[in-house]
Amino acid sequence: MGNEAHTTPRGAMVLVTGFPIYVARRLVRELVLAGDHVLVLHRERFARDISPFIDELNATAADGGSGGRAEALSGDILDIDLGLSGQELRRIQQEVVEVHHLAALQYLGVETHKMRLVNVEGLRELLEVALGMRRLRRLCHWSTAFVAGDRSGIVYEHELDVGQHYRNRYEASKAEAEGLARAAMAKLPITVVRPAILVGDSETGEVQRFDGPYLLMNAIVNAPPNVAVPLPAHGRFPLHVVPADYVVRAGAALARHPDAVGGTFHLVDPEPLSAHDFYCAVADAAGRPRPTVFLPHGLTRAILGLPGIRRFVPHERSFVEWFDTDVRFDDAGARALLGPLGLQAPRVQSYVDVLVRYVREFTA
């Protein structure tokens, strides 16, 4: 099959799973405003949430003359045939040319079997349906850079299972799911993308939740003017953050790139700041003292695990572990394909003030 058989034209019928996940919403918007017809698969419980989203997006697309539109499609990745009616299933099998699979559970409070059910078995069901899509040119599986688990050193895009251990059930389930996607590459035109830790839009600061790195960002931004917020551990290692707008644009572009079929791509900042330098940049942008005190790793975990704090920080343990892991994600493959398209991850220094402004506006 030649490259052109894998290139999806604009105006295509695209299926996106994962609503109302923030990146899924951003991706749907990106595709519709570029002129695509996007079917947004959602569970029935989100019917009230999706209607205003679809209406507003379609109105924006119509005003802008993009020709694109979004359409809600009620279903469930855990059901046979994605929970679709016979007519709906036939439609997607006849018309869908591109699929973006983002549906996943990320909240670490979820029981292991439920997380695996959604993250692994949900993908398995989607792959079964995709085998019947007669016009399919690409299936983009959205994984995570943290399938690397507890590895240190350089992690390459082609690597998956090299004997690493996983620090939580989310990492383990996403690694197993990626293994499924890789195995299916023999039968389907699949691209895997692995974003690092997402922060807000580099132009607006918009973000869905203030978790992960936002725990300390929020503390620094809203601290008294003369108070320096302590950091967990020493902060010497890279903090792998990447803005949501870059991730969405990069993922959308790779899903259309003829040379991305069968490939796995890290969506990361190739020159990440250390955790200490990142939070110093946050402090500078917020007009607060730079962090100078470092809490021992074990003490930080204990504090973040307290019931009164934990309910506000669903990823507290993973965040501390990411903070204290000396790992780098090589993104040579992603840069080779995205660079000629003018897509590259912006440096933190160019948008940290935007993130701080958004945090200050919505948490003060």
Buried (B, 14 or more C-beta within 10 A) or exposed (E): EEEEEBBBEEEBBBBBBBBBBBBBBBBBBBBBBBBBBBBBBBBEEBEEBBEEBBEEBBEBBEEEEBBBBBEBBBBBBBEEBBBBEEEBBEBBBEBBBBBBBBBBBBEBEBEEEEBBBBBBBBBBBBBEBBEEBEBBBBBBBBBBBBBBBEBEEEBBBEBBEEEBEBBBBBBBBBBBBBBBBBEBBEEBBBBBBBBBBBBBBBEBBBBBEBBBBBBBBBBBBBBEEEEBBBBBBBBEBBBBBBBBBBBBBBBBBBBBBBEBBBBBBBBBBBEBBBBBBBBBBBBBBBEBBBBEEBBEBEEBBEBBEEEEEBEEBBBBBBBBBBBBBEBBBBBEBBBEBBEEEEBBBBBBEEBBBBBBBBBBEEEE
